[in-house]
Amino acid sequence: RDDDDINDVASMAGVNLSEESARIMATNSDLVGTQIQSCKDEPFLAAVPLHKRILETAKKLGITDVPAEVVTFISHATQNRLRTVIEKVTVITQHRMESYKDDEWYEQATDVRSQLKFFEQLERLEKQRKDEQEREILLKAAKSRSRQEDPEQARLKQKAKEVSR
């Protein structure tokens, strides 16, 4: 007998598979080989608006009649495509959440944060330098005693007074 194998769970439980399969075939022979679904086949998209859109598109191509199976098929195809896209996006988000900082097999090639901090510090220093230059120009303008009354010179003196305050 082929069922005498020690690893065969059915024979260890005392079940004869050939008798069981014969009993199933005898009692439920009309159900064997038929497909049974546990839930109703409902379309993913609303059937009426989808059917109208399909008819509009079909009329442009010269088709006058579109069967209801086409609507169901497109609805299921849309559901399947959406499921696939969501699965891929889920995988992508999981990959983005992985951290490779602690992994010894990866080394950091660039550190964008430190680069940004460096550029911000450069901008601050440049701004300080420009402010110092402007202050020096204003102080020189305030100290200069020119005989002619230049409106630009007067404006610089006024601004120097404001800065000194």
N, CA, C and O of each residue as an XYZ file, in Angstrom:
660
protein
N       0.833     -1.196      0.000
C       0.000      0.000      0.000
C       0.866      1.243      0.000
O       1.919      1.274      0.636
N       0.414      2.286     -0.726
C       1.156      3.540     -0.799
C       0.923      4.399      0.427
O       1.729      5.284      0.716
N      -0.160      4.162      1.158
C      -0.525      5.013      2.292
C       0.163      4.599      3.584
O      -0.134      5.172      4.632
N       1.070      3.628      3.553
C       1.716      3.148      4.768
C       2.921      3.989      5.181
O       3.614      3.640      6.137
N       3.178      5.071      4.491
C       4.309      5.928      4.813
C       4.110      6.546      6.189
O       2.995      6.940      6.533
N       5.189      6.638      6.994
C       5.093      7.173      8.350
C       4.708      8.648      8.325
O       3.991      9.108      9.213
N       5.169      9.397      7.325
C       4.910     10.829      7.244
C       3.516     11.141      6.717
O       3.150     12.314      6.637
N       2.738     10.151      6.360
C       1.402     10.382      5.829
C       0.446     10.628      6.991
O       0.136      9.715      7.757
N      -0.019     11.874      7.114
C      -0.855     12.277      8.244
C      -2.218     11.605      8.184
O      -2.759     11.213      9.218
N      -2.777     11.468      6.994
C      -4.109     10.869      6.868
C      -4.115      9.431      7.356
O      -5.041      9.022      8.057
N      -3.093      8.652      6.996
C      -3.075      7.249      7.438
C      -2.789      7.155      8.929
O      -3.260      6.231      9.592
N      -2.021      8.102      9.465
C      -1.757      8.090     10.910
C      -3.042      8.371     11.693
O      -3.204      7.894     12.816
N      -3.953      9.144     11.099
C      -5.206      9.462     11.766
C      -6.254      8.377     11.534
O      -7.351      8.447     12.088
N      -5.932      7.401     10.742
C      -6.867      6.315     10.486
C      -7.869      6.634      9.404
O      -8.966      6.075      9.405
N      -7.530      7.523      8.470
C      -8.430      7.896      7.398
C      -7.946      7.247      6.111
O      -6.782      7.382      5.734
N      -8.840      6.549      5.449
C      -8.511      5.940      4.171
C      -8.944      6.919      3.081
O     -10.136      7.155      2.887
N      -7.971      7.484      2.377
C      -8.254      8.533      1.395
C      -9.056      8.008      0.215
O      -9.913      8.722     -0.307
N      -8.806      6.799     -0.211
C      -9.546      6.275     -1.364
C     -11.016      6.074     -1.009
O     -11.883      6.349     -1.839
N     -11.324      5.601      0.206
C     -12.718      5.458      0.626
C     -13.394      6.816      0.760
O     -14.544      6.978      0.352
N     -12.698      7.783      1.323
C     -13.268      9.121      1.495
C     -13.560      9.778      0.153
O     -14.621     10.376     -0.024
N     -12.639      9.676     -0.785
C     -12.874     10.283     -2.092
C     -14.018      9.581     -2.821
O     -14.786     10.236     -3.525
N     -14.148      8.252     -2.663
C     -15.267      7.538     -3.277
C     -16.587      7.966     -2.651
O     -17.585      8.114     -3.356
N     -16.605      8.167     -1.342
C     -17.813      8.597     -0.643
C     -18.213     10.012     -1.092
O     -19.398     10.277     -1.294
N     -17.252     10.912     -1.248
C     -17.538     12.291     -1.700
C     -18.089     12.277     -3.107
O     -19.048     12.990     -3.403
N     -17.502     11.481     -3.975
C     -17.952     11.416     -5.367
C     -19.362     10.824     -5.459
O     -20.133     11.204     -6.340
N     -19.701      9.905     -4.565
C     -21.017      9.273     -4.619
C     -22.121     10.211     -4.128
O     -23.207     10.246     -4.707
N     -21.850     10.963     -3.076
C     -22.907     11.794     -2.492
C     -23.042     13.155     -3.165
O     -24.159     13.643     -3.335
N     -21.944     13.772     -3.545
C     -21.981     15.127     -4.090
C     -21.464     15.164     -5.522
O     -20.726     16.078     -5.892
N     -21.838     14.197     -6.316
C     -21.289     14.116     -7.662
C     -21.730     15.279     -8.534
O     -21.021     15.651     -9.469
N     -22.883     15.859     -8.248
C     -23.339     16.979     -9.070
C     -22.585     18.275     -8.734
O     -22.560     19.200     -9.546
N     -21.968     18.348     -7.539
C     -21.242     19.554     -7.145
C     -19.762     19.504     -7.499
O     -19.105     20.545     -7.517
N     -19.225     18.334     -7.777
C     -17.808     18.201     -8.064
C     -17.512     18.813     -9.429
O     -18.174     18.497    -10.417
N     -16.522     19.683     -9.475
C     -16.125     20.309    -10.723
C     -16.842     21.609    -11.016
O     -16.528     22.265    -12.009
N     -17.795     22.003    -10.188
C     -18.472     23.285    -10.406
C     -17.816     24.341     -9.533
O     -17.260     24.045     -8.475
N     -17.894     25.556     -9.992
C     -17.286     26.659     -9.252
C     -18.346     27.306     -8.378
O     -19.418     27.689     -8.847
N     -18.021     27.419     -7.090
C     -18.946     28.020     -6.138
C     -18.258     29.239     -5.543
O     -17.129     29.159     -5.058
N     -18.955     30.362     -5.587
C     -18.415     31.573     -4.993
C     -19.179     31.885     -3.727
O     -20.397     31.726     -3.650
N     -18.426     32.336     -2.733
C     -19.055     32.617     -1.451
C     -19.697     33.994     -1.397
O     -20.516     34.256     -0.516
N     -19.339     34.882     -2.328
C     -19.928     36.211     -2.301
C     -20.434     36.581     -3.692
O     -20.009     36.023     -4.703
N     -21.335     37.520     -3.705
C     -21.930     37.965     -4.953
C     -20.898     38.750     -5.759
O     -20.098     39.494     -5.191
N     -20.916     38.588     -7.056
C     -19.991     39.277     -7.944
C     -20.503     40.696     -8.179
O     -21.325     40.931     -9.065
N     -20.005     41.643     -7.372
C     -20.460     43.021     -7.471
C     -19.411     43.849     -8.194
O     -18.214     43.678     -7.963
N     -19.853     44.743     -9.067
C     -18.882     45.593     -9.753
C     -18.253     46.606     -8.795
O     -18.875     47.040     -7.826
N     -17.017     46.966     -9.088
C     -16.268     47.903     -8.249
C     -16.744     49.335     -8.462
O     -16.860     50.105     -7.509
N     -17.018     49.684     -9.706
C     -17.487     51.024    -10.045
C     -18.997     51.013    -10.235
O     -19.590     49.965    -10.491
N     -19.607     52.163    -10.110
C     -21.047     52.272    -10.312
C     -21.373     51.946    -11.776
O     -20.788     52.522    -12.693
N     -22.294     51.038    -11.977
C     -22.551     50.494    -13.308
C     -23.206     51.503    -14.251
O     -22.821     51.581    -15.418
N     -24.170     52.266    -13.783
C     -24.916     53.163    -14.672
C     -24.033     54.292    -15.221
O     -24.002     54.494    -16.435
N     -23.311     55.036    -14.365
C     -22.448     56.090    -14.919
C     -21.336     55.528    -15.803
O     -20.983     56.129    -16.818
N     -20.786     54.375    -15.417
C     -19.732     53.755    -16.220
C     -20.268     53.343    -17.582
O     -19.607     53.529    -18.603
N     -21.468     52.784    -17.588
C     -22.081     52.364    -18.857
C     -22.298     53.582    -19.767
O     -22.073     53.500    -20.975
N     -22.736     54.713    -19.188
C     -22.931     55.933    -19.981
C     -21.613     56.408    -20.581
O     -21.563     56.789    -21.750
N     -20.546     56.387    -19.785
C     -19.233     56.822    -20.284
C     -18.732     55.905    -21.386
O     -18.165     56.367    -22.376
N     -18.942     54.597    -21.214
C     -18.512     53.645    -22.237
C     -19.304     53.859    -23.521
O     -18.740     53.811    -24.614
N     -20.614     54.096    -23.393
C     -21.434     54.351    -24.583
C     -20.998     55.629    -25.306
O     -20.954     55.661    -26.536
N     -20.675     56.679    -24.548
C     -20.206     57.920    -25.169
C     -18.929     57.688    -25.959
O     -18.786     58.172    -27.081
N     -18.014     56.953    -25.375
C     -16.751     56.668    -26.055
C     -16.982     55.750    -27.251
O     -16.367     55.924    -28.304
N     -17.866     54.775    -27.085
C     -18.135     53.828    -28.168
C     -18.809     54.523    -29.350
O     -18.530     54.188    -30.502
N     -19.695     55.489    -29.080
C     -20.372     56.209    -30.173
C     -19.368     56.980    -31.019
O     -19.540     57.090    -32.233
N     -18.338     57.506    -30.404
C     -17.302     58.218    -31.153
C     -16.578     57.280    -32.115
O     -16.087     57.701    -33.162
N     -16.520     55.999    -31.739
C     -15.844     55.012    -32.577
C     -16.804     54.273    -33.508
O     -16.385     53.397    -34.264
N     -18.084     54.622    -33.454
C     -19.067     54.010    -34.347
C     -19.738     52.767    -33.794
O     -20.385     52.041    -34.549
N     -19.609     52.499    -32.524
C     -20.242     51.336    -31.888
C     -21.515     51.810    -31.204
O     -21.498     52.773    -30.438
N     -22.618     51.128    -31.485
C     -23.900     51.586    -30.953
C     -24.353     50.829    -29.714
O     -25.079     51.385    -28.890
N     -23.945     49.579    -29.562
C     -24.433     48.776    -28.438
C     -23.242     48.219    -27.662
O     -22.302     47.686    -28.250
N     -23.291     48.348    -26.330
C     -22.257     47.807    -25.458
C     -22.931     46.898    -24.435
O     -23.778     47.362    -23.670
N     -22.575     45.615    -24.405
C     -23.208     44.696    -23.444
C     -22.840     45.017    -21.992
O     -21.842     45.686    -21.725
N     -23.646     44.539    -21.084
C     -23.422     44.771    -19.652
C     -22.155     44.065    -19.168
O     -21.539     44.499    -18.194
N     -21.761     42.977    -19.844
C     -20.544     42.257    -19.448
C     -19.308     43.137    -19.619
O     -18.334     42.995    -18.879
N     -19.347     44.045    -20.594
C     -18.220     44.955    -20.813
C     -18.069     45.879    -19.609
O     -16.954     46.139    -19.156
N     -19.177     46.366    -19.101
C     -19.144     47.241    -17.924
C     -18.562     46.490    -16.731
O     -17.717     47.017    -16.008
N     -19.016     45.261    -16.532
C     -18.506     44.451    -15.428
C     -17.021     44.184    -15.604
O     -16.252     44.268    -14.647
N     -16.620     43.863    -16.821
C     -15.220     43.566    -17.093
C     -14.338     44.791    -16.833
O     -13.282     44.670    -16.212
N     -14.758     45.955    -17.299
C     -13.972     47.177    -17.086
C     -13.927     47.534    -15.606
O     -12.905     48.005    -15.106
N     -15.027     47.312    -14.913
C     -15.059     47.577    -13.476
C     -14.072     46.687    -12.731
O     -13.333     47.157    -11.866
N     -14.063     45.399    -13.070
C     -13.128     44.468    -12.422
C     -11.687     44.783    -12.801
O     -10.784     44.692    -11.969
N     -11.475     45.154    -14.067
C     -10.122     45.505    -14.496
C      -9.625     46.739    -13.744
O      -8.459     46.803    -13.354
N     -10.508     47.718    -13.543
C     -10.143     48.917    -12.796
C      -9.807     48.569    -11.354
O      -8.836     49.077    -10.794
N     -10.605     47.711    -10.767
C     -10.354     47.291     -9.389
C      -9.017     46.573     -9.280
O      -8.250     46.810     -8.347
N      -8.744     45.698    -10.235
C      -7.491     44.951    -10.218
C      -6.301     45.891    -10.398
O      -5.288     45.754     -9.711
N      -6.422     46.843    -11.320
C      -5.333     47.788    -11.556
C      -5.102     48.659    -10.331
O      -3.956     48.895     -9.948
N      -6.159     49.134     -9.722
C      -6.043     49.951     -8.522
C      -5.392     49.165     -7.384
O      -4.551     49.695     -6.658
N      -5.783     47.910     -7.235
C      -5.184     47.052     -6.210
C      -3.683     46.904     -6.453
O      -2.887     46.981     -5.517
N      -3.298     46.690     -7.721
C      -1.889     46.528     -8.062
C      -1.104     47.799     -7.752
O      -0.011     47.740     -7.189
N      -1.661     48.938     -8.118
C      -0.980     50.208     -7.867
C      -0.826     50.450     -6.369
O       0.231     50.889     -5.914
N      -1.867     50.167     -5.610
C      -1.798     50.372     -4.161
C      -0.770     49.433     -3.536
O      -0.048     49.834     -2.623
N      -0.694     48.198     -4.009
C       0.309     47.272     -3.500
C       1.712     47.784     -3.787
O       2.592     47.703     -2.930
N       1.924     48.312     -4.991
C       3.249     48.838     -5.338
C       3.591     50.062     -4.500
O       4.727     50.214     -4.050
N       2.607     50.936     -4.290
C       2.847     52.121     -3.463
C       3.150     51.708     -2.025
O       3.988     52.325     -1.366
N       2.482     50.681     -1.540
C       2.738     50.179     -0.193
C       4.169     49.677     -0.070
O       4.850     49.954      0.917
N       4.622     48.937     -1.078
C       5.999     48.441     -1.069
C       6.978     49.609     -1.090
O       7.988     49.591     -0.387
N       6.678     50.621     -1.895
C       7.553     51.788     -1.988
C       7.627     52.502     -0.641
O       8.712     52.886     -0.203
N       6.485     52.680      0.019
C       6.505     53.368      1.314
C       7.258     52.560      2.357
O       7.933     53.131      3.214
N       7.152     51.251      2.296
C       7.907     50.414      3.234
C       9.403     50.548      2.984
O      10.189     50.580      3.931
N       9.805     50.627      1.713
C      11.218     50.801      1.401
C      11.717     52.162      1.878
O      12.848     52.281      2.350
N      10.874     53.187      1.755
C      11.287     54.522      2.158
C      11.414     54.632      3.677
O      12.172     55.463      4.176
N      10.680     53.802      4.410
C      10.735     53.868      5.861
C      11.938     53.117      6.415
O      12.300     53.304      7.577
N      12.566     52.264      5.595
C      13.720     51.506      6.074
C      14.887     52.448      6.300
O      15.130     53.354      5.503
N      15.601     52.232      7.384
C      16.749     53.066      7.706
C      18.019     52.247      7.519
O      18.154     51.142      8.045
N      18.931     52.811      6.767
C      20.178     52.113      6.504
C      21.339     52.706      7.298
O      22.496     52.361      7.058
N      21.035     53.591      8.237
C      22.098     54.223      9.014
C      22.881     53.218      9.854
O      24.101     53.319      9.979
N      22.179     52.262     10.420
C      22.824     51.318     11.321
C      23.371     50.093     10.597
O      24.047     49.266     11.209
N      23.091     49.967      9.317
C      23.534     48.806      8.561
C      25.000     48.974      8.185
O      25.383     49.977      7.584
N      25.807     47.997      8.538
C      27.245     48.087      8.282
C      27.597     47.937      6.804
O      28.708     48.279      6.397
N      26.681     47.439      6.013
C      26.955     47.224      4.588
C      26.732     48.485      3.761
O      27.048     48.505      2.571
N      26.199     49.523      4.366
C      25.950     50.773      3.652
C      26.802     51.870      4.279
O      26.964     51.932      5.498
N      27.340     52.730      3.426
C      28.036     53.897      3.934
C      27.405     55.150      3.342
O      26.904     55.147      2.218
N      27.444     56.199      4.116
C      26.765     57.424      3.723
C      27.620     58.157      2.691
O      28.793     58.447      2.927
N      27.010     58.449      1.550
C      27.740     59.129      0.477
C      27.642     60.642      0.623
O      28.640     61.339      0.437
N      26.466     61.165      0.950
C      26.296     62.604      1.131
C      25.399     62.837      2.337
O      24.537     62.023      2.665
N      25.625     63.963      2.979
C      24.797     64.362      4.105
C      24.180     65.712      3.767
O      24.810     66.755      3.944
N      22.963     65.687      3.286
C      22.296     66.890      2.795
C      22.044     67.876      3.920
O      22.142     69.085      3.706
N      21.725     67.399      5.099
C      21.448     68.301      6.220
C      22.665     69.155      6.561
O      22.559     70.369      6.736
N      23.817     68.502      6.653
C      25.012     69.269      6.991
C      25.373     70.229      5.869
O      25.872     71.323      6.133
N      25.129     69.840      4.620
C      25.380     70.750      3.506
C      24.469     71.970      3.593
O      24.918     73.094      3.369
N      23.188     71.757      3.918
C      22.261     72.877      4.056
C      22.670     73.799      5.203
O      22.614     75.021      5.065
N      23.080     73.224      6.331
C      23.529     74.044      7.453
C      24.744     74.869      7.062
O      24.853     76.036      7.442
N      25.663     74.268      6.303
C      26.852     74.979      5.855
C      26.475     76.163      4.968
O      27.015     77.257      5.134
N      25.548     75.952      4.023
C      25.129     77.040      3.138
C      24.391     78.140      3.902
O      24.552     79.322      3.599
N      23.587     77.755      4.889
C      22.903     78.751      5.708
C      23.902     79.586      6.494
O      23.736     80.798      6.629
N      24.936     78.940      7.010
C      25.973     79.657      7.740
C      26.725     80.610      6.805
O      27.051     81.731      7.197
N      26.999     80.173      5.583
C      27.642     81.047      4.602
C      26.783     82.271      4.306
O      27.293     83.388      4.218
N      25.476     82.059      4.154
C      24.568     83.170      3.888
C      24.552     84.161      5.050
O      24.531     85.372      4.834
N      24.561     83.647      6.282
C      24.588     84.532      7.451
C      25.868     85.364      7.476
O      25.827     86.567      7.737
N      27.002     84.721      7.205
C      28.265     85.444      7.203
C      28.303     86.503      6.105
O      28.803     87.607      6.319
N      27.778     86.169      4.938
C      27.722     87.118      3.830
C      26.831     88.310      4.182
O      27.161     89.454      3.869
N      25.716     88.037      4.827
C      24.806     89.112      5.225
C      25.465     90.014      6.271
O      25.326     91.236      6.217
N      26.179     89.412      7.218
C      26.889     90.201      8.223
C      27.947     91.095      7.563
O      28.098     92.261      7.929
N      28.667     90.547      6.604
C      29.707     91.296      5.917
C      29.102     92.488      5.166
O      29.639     93.595      5.211
N      27.980     92.252      4.475
C      27.315     93.344      3.752
C      26.798     94.406      4.713
O      26.898     95.600      4.428
N      26.241     93.982      5.857
C      25.760     94.939      6.851
C      26.914     95.783      7.391
O      26.771     96.990      7.585
N      28.061     95.138      7.631
C      29.238     95.870      8.119
C      29.710     96.885      7.082
O      30.057     98.014      7.430
N      29.722     96.492      5.818
C      30.141     97.407      4.757
C      29.194     98.602      4.676
O      29.635     99.745      4.546
N      27.912     98.335      4.751
C      26.928     99.407      4.683
C      27.076    100.346      5.876
O      26.971    101.564      5.728
N      27.317     99.790      7.040
C      27.497    100.606      8.245
C      28.731    101.499      8.112
O      28.706    102.669      8.493
N      29.813    100.930      7.565
C      31.029    101.721      7.375
C      30.797    102.869      6.398
O      31.250    103.991      6.626
N      30.090    102.580      5.309
C      29.792    103.620      4.326
C      28.961    104.727      4.963
O      29.202    105.910      4.720
N      27.992    104.346      5.772
C      27.141    105.339      6.430
C      27.938    106.177      7.424
O      27.745    107.388      7.522
N      28.838    105.521      8.160
C      29.640    106.269      9.116
C      30.583    107.242      8.412
O      30.780    108.365      8.877
N      31.160    106.817      7.302
C      32.033    107.712      6.533
C      31.237    108.888      6.002
O      31.711    110.024      6.005
N      30.027    108.609      5.548
C      29.190    109.679      5.021
C      28.805    110.660      6.116
O      28.712    111.864      5.876
N      28.582    110.142      7.316
C      28.200    111.013      8.421
C      29.370    111.878      8.861
O      29.176    113.023      9.267
N      30.581    111.342      8.783
C      31.760    112.071      9.239
C      32.258    113.067      8.192
O      32.929    114.040      8.538
N      31.945    112.841      6.948
C      32.456    113.727      5.897
C      31.781    115.083      5.978
O      30.589    115.184      6.270
N      32.547    116.107      5.718
C      32.006    117.467      5.793
C      32.230    118.120      4.431
O      33.198    118.847      4.208
N      31.341    117.845      3.581
C      31.469    118.440      2.247
C      30.759    119.778      2.218
O      29.759    119.974      2.908
N      31.274    120.695      1.420
C      30.715    122.045      1.345
C      29.414    122.065      0.560
O      28.469    122.762      0.931
N      29.364    121.286     -0.544
C      28.145    121.302     -1.338
C      27.083    120.433     -0.657
O      27.390    119.416     -0.035
N      25.878    120.847     -0.788
C      24.762    120.115     -0.190
C      24.198    119.144     -1.213
O      23.377    119.524     -2.048
N      24.627    117.909     -1.153
C      24.159    116.844     -2.051
C      22.994    116.132     -1.372
O      23.134    115.702     -0.227
N      21.835    115.991     -2.048
C      20.703    115.308     -1.402
C      21.031    113.848     -1.039
O      20.532    113.327     -0.041
N      21.848    113.216     -1.833
C      22.259    111.832     -1.535
C      23.095    111.813     -0.257
O      22.943    110.930      0.587
N      23.976    112.798     -0.129
C      24.828    112.901      1.057
C      23.970    113.160      2.297
O      24.243    112.611      3.364
N      22.956    113.978      2.163
C      22.070    114.273      3.288
C      21.286    113.023      3.701
O      21.079    112.765      4.887
N      20.867    112.272      2.721
C      20.136    111.042      3.025
C      21.035    110.043      3.752
O      20.604    109.396      4.706
N      22.280    109.918      3.303
C      23.220    109.005      3.958
C      23.498    109.447      5.399
O      23.595    108.608      6.295
N      23.627    110.761      5.625
C      23.858    111.257      6.986
C      22.671    110.930      7.899
O      22.841    110.532      9.051
N      21.455    111.112      7.342
C      20.250    110.810      8.124
C      20.199    109.330      8.482
O      19.871    108.967      9.611
N      20.526    108.477      7.511
C      20.508    107.043      7.747
C      21.586    106.641      8.756
O      21.372    105.736      9.563
N      22.742    107.308      8.715
C      23.815    107.032      9.664
C      23.385    107.385     11.079
O      23.705    106.664     12.025
N      22.659    108.496     11.230
C      22.147    108.877     12.550
C      21.191    107.826     13.108
O      21.227    107.498     14.294
N      20.319    107.297     12.211
C      19.368    106.257     12.630
C      20.080    104.985     13.049
O      19.685    104.334     14.016
N      21.151    104.625     12.305
C      21.895    103.411     12.629
C      22.629    103.583     13.945
O      22.703    102.656     14.752
N      23.171    104.772     14.156
C      23.915    104.993     15.416
C      23.012    104.968     16.632
O      23.460    104.631     17.728
N      21.735    105.323     16.455
C      20.788    105.277     17.570
C      20.522    103.844     17.930
O      19.749    103.571     18.848
